[in-house]
Every structure is written in C-alpha cells, then in structure tokens.
Amino acid sequence: MTTFFEIVLALVFFLWIVATVIFSIYSSKFKLLSKIGIFGYLVPQWNFFAPNPGMSDFYLLYRTQTESGEVSNWKNINEIPKRKWYSIFWNPDKIKKKAILDYAVELKSSFSDIKNEGDEQLLTISSPYLLIINSISYMLKNSGHNFVQFMILEENCLTEDISACLISKLHKIN
C-alpha cells in the first residue's frame, strides 16, 4: 500500500518533469521566471533542437612529405582504430582527437573572419592553427617524415557536398 509520502513524492517529480518540458518548449516565454529565486536552478532548460543546429561535419586530414619530396596520401586524423574491450570505460585518445577536431572547427571560423579582413598570414599564428600543427607534428615525430600539411574539409549534411575550407602550408616536423 502506498503511503502519503510516496504519493506526494511522485506528484513532486511529475510536476518537475512537466515544468522541465514546458520550459524546454516555451523557454522564451519563461525567461524571466527562470532567473527568479531557486526556480531557475531546479528546472533544467534543455534545448534538443537548437535554433541553429549543426548542418556540417568537419574532417581534419593531414599528409606528410619526405626530404626527397615524396608526398603521402591524405589521412583522416579521426579514423577510428579497432577498439579494445575496455574502451567503453577508458579511452583517453578520444578526448585528444576530439580536442584537435574542435581546434579545426575554431580555425575554420577564424579563417572566415580573417579572410574577410584580407590578411591570411594572421591565421598561421592563431592558437588553433598552432595547436593543430603541433599536435600532428608530435603524433608524427618518429615517423621518418620531414614535413606535414593539414586540410580541413566541411561536408554539408543536407547536400553531402564536400569542400576544402583550409589547406595549410607545409611545416617542418620537429
């Protein structure tokens, strides 16, 4: 038999779920209410469908060159190798590759801004550019290659068009 306490607790959780759904759907109408008191802290505001959802996938590719001028094919930095059984719990490489891809997306947006200003040389000293080139160079440090170049590709999810957003210069691997 259910107790009064269980009924009240179930009612509180039910109202909490209803409030969360209402705030998620009509968030603009309740913006002021969400900032008042503890109400804004108790009711999460999730937006499952953002006003500007991501419409593109980004890929970061690199290729190497030897001292003799031999150039490799482009390789996707986020190729997924066969995972170990414990990867579901422990997979530190996933975070590293995600960070590099986040730098690529940031670099693409910086490139659009700098391109409008007309000084594309500024891009090569930006933090995302330097982080990407240093990360790839570190990854290839003992590979026997001397130079590295990277490219950011953007794939439109609706049209499946793929375009190169940025192709770097060749950089010496330290």
N, C-alpha and C positions, 0 to 999 in steps of 0.2 A: 504494500500500500504506500502511495506517495505521501510525503509529508508536506506541510505548508511551505517549509523552507525550500524543498525541491521544486515546487510549483513556482514560487517567487523567483528562484534562480533561473529556471527555464524561461520565464517571462522576461527577465532582465536580458538574458542572452538573445532571445528572439528580437526584442526591441533594439538591441545593439546591432544585430545583423540588418534589420530593416533600416536603421539610421545610416549604416555604412552604405547600403545600396542606394538610398535616396541621395546621400552626399556625393556618391560617385557619379550618379546620373545627372543630378542638378547642382553640381558644385558651384557654379557661378551665382546661383540664387542664394546660397547659404554661406557665401564667403565671409560675411561679417560675423555670422553666428559661430563659424568655426574658429574665429580668433578670440572669442569671449570665454574667459574662465577656463575650466578644465574640459569643457565640451570638445574643444578643438584637439585636445590631447587624447581623449577617449575614443573618438570616432575617426578611424583612418580614412584618408581620402585617396583612393586608388583610381587611376585613370587607365583602364585597359585599352582604350582606343584614343590615343593622343590626337590632339588637333592636327599635328604634322607628323604622321607616322613615317618611319624609315622606309624609303622607297628604293634604296640601293644597297647592294652588297659590295664590300670593298675587299680587294685582294692585294697583298703585298708580295711581289715577286722579286727575285734577285738573280743575277748571273755573275759569273766570275771570268777573269781573264788572266792568263799566264804571262810571264815576261816575254815569251815568244809571240804573243798576240792571239793565241788560241782562246776563243770565246765559248763558254758553255751555253747550254740552253737555259731559258728562264725556268726558275724553280719557285714554286709557291712556298712561302715561309710557313704557312699554316697547314701543310699537308699532315694528315693525321696518321701517325705510325700505328702499327699493331700495338694495342694497349695490353698492359699486364692486368691480371685479375684484380689487383689492389688499386688500380687507377680510379676506381669509383670513390675511394676514400682518400687517396694520396696521389696528387698529380700536379706537382709544382710547375712543370713545363707549360701546362695550360695557362697559368697566370702570366708567365713570361711572354708567351706568344700573343695572348690577348692584349697585354700592355703594348707590345710592338704594333699590333693592328690598330689600337686606339691612337697611337702616335701617328700612324699613317692617315687616319681619318682627320686628325687635327691638322696635319701637314697639308692635306688636300684643301681644307677650308682656309688655311693660311695662304696657300698658293693662289686661291681665287682672289683673296684680298690684295695680295702683293702684285698679282698680275694686273689688276686694275690700276695700281699706282705706277706700274711700268718699271720697277726695279727688282727683277727676279733674282739678282745676286743676294739680296737680303735673305732669301729663302735658305740659302746654304749655311747661314749662321744662326738659323732659328733652332730652338730647343728640340722640336720634334724631328727635324732633319738630322741633327747631330746625334740624337738618341737612336734613331733608326740605323744610321750608318755605323755607329759604334757597336750597336747590338749585333748587326750582321757581321761586321768585321771580327768581333770577338768569337762569334759562332764558327767562323771560317779560319781562325788564327793558324791552325796547324794543318790546313787542307792542301798546302802546296800551291795555292793560287796567290797571285800578287795584287790583283785589283778586283774591286767589286762595284757593281752598279745595281740600283734598285728601281722598281717601277710600281706605281700604284694604279690598279685597274678598278674601274667602277662598273658594276653590272646593274642596269635598271631592272628591277624585279617584275615590272609590268610588261615591258617590251623585250626583255632579255638582250638588249643592246649592251655591248661591252666597249668601253673606251678607256684609253690610257689618260689618266689625269696628270701624271707627272712621271718623267723619266729623269733620273739623276745623272750626274756626270760620273765618270769612272773615278773611284777613290782607291788610294793605296791601302792595302790591308797591313796594319801594324803588327 
